[in-house]
Amino acid sequence: MVLYTPLSVVSLTVFSMMDMLSWVMIVLTFIICGFSVLASKKVFVEGLSGERYIFLMISVVLTLVMAFSSPSMIGLYWWFEASLIPMVFIIVGWGYQPERLMAVKYMMIYTMAGSLPFLAAILILFYFSGGWVLWGSYKLLSWWWLVLAPFLVKMPLYGVHSWLPKAHVEAPVAGSMVLAGLTLKLGGYGMMRVVSVFKSGFGFYEFLVCVMAIWGAVIAPLLCLGQVDMKMLVAYSSISHMGLVICGILSLSSWGWSGALMMMVGHAFASSGLFYLVGVVFDWSNSRSMKVCKGVLSMNPNIYLWGFILLGVCMGMPFSINLCGEVLLVGVCVQMGLFFCVIMVVLSVLTVGYSLYFFGCLFHGRVSECLRVCDIEMLSVFILVGHVVCAFLSVFLCDFFFLSGF
C-alpha cells in the first residue's frame, strides 16, 4: 500500500476530506435539498407533520454531506448506509400509495445486498494493509470489484435497477427530487473514490461493466418510449444517463472523469426539475398517466417553457452543462471501438425520441377532462426556473469540474 495526499485536497482531517469533487457534491446537496423543501409546501399547508419532515430532510443533508467529505472507506460505508434511513421514512410517511412499503423493501434489499460485499472488502483491506483511507493507493487485485458493488447498485447499473422505478413512483415529490438529484450521485461519487484507490486492479472486468452500462443506456430509452406513467419515464431516463457516467468513471481518463462529473451535476438539476414538474401536474389531475394529463399547454402555458427547457437539458441542449458532459463522455466511449461509436449515435436518437414523446404527450393533444383549471403558483415557477438557471450557469463553473485521470 502506498499512501499519498492528492494536491487537490483542500482540507484533510480525521473526520473530513475536502477536495474539488467533495465541494461540488456538497454544494449540489444544499441546492437540491433547498429546492426539495420549497417543493414540500403542501406538507406544511395541510399539516402533514411538517416538523418531522424537516427533521428528516435535515438528516438527509447531514448524512450526504458527511458521506461526500468522509476521508476513510469505513466512514463512507457508514454514511452511505445512514443516508438510506431518512429516505425510507420519507417514502413510507409521505408516499402516495400502499405499494410504497414494497418499494422501500426493494430499495433496502438492493442497497444492503450491494453494501455487504463492500463491508467485507473493507475488513479484508484493513487485515492485509492496516488502513482504509480514501487517499491511498492499494494493490490488491483479486477482489477490487467487491467495493464497486454498492455504488453500481446505487447509480444504478442496468440489471440491478429494479428498486429505482419503484422508489420514484411511490416517493413524494421532494423524495423523488432527492433520489434523482443526490442519491444516485452518491453512487457516482463512491465509484470515483474507490476507483482512484484501486486503479491498479482493473482489467477485463472494467470492460465488462462498461458493456453492461452501455447496454442499459440503450435499453432504458426503449423502455421510456413505452411508458405511460410520467414518473416511470423520468426514472428510466436516469438509468440511461448514469450508464454513460459509469463508462466515464471506469475509463480512468481526465475526459471521462470530468464528463462524468458534469453529467451528474446536469442530470441532478434536469431530473429533479422534471420530477417537480410531474408533481405539479399530478396536483392538477391526481394522476401520473400521460393519457389523463395531456393538453397541459392549453390549460397553463406558463409551465410549457420550463418543461421544454428541462427536457432540452436532458437531451444535451447547447449552453447547458449536460452538453459539455455528453461531449466528453461520448469521446471516451468512441475510443473503445467503432461499435461503441454506432451505439452512441443510436443512444442520442433514442434520447431525443423519448424526450419528444414525453413533451408531445404531456403538453399537446386534446385537453383531458380530468385536468382542473389551475394557475401555477409563483413558488412553482421559482423552483422550475431555479433548476433551469442552475443547469445553465454551471457551464461558467466548468473549471471546477475538470478532474485529472489516472
Disulfide bonds with the S-S distance in Angstrom:
none
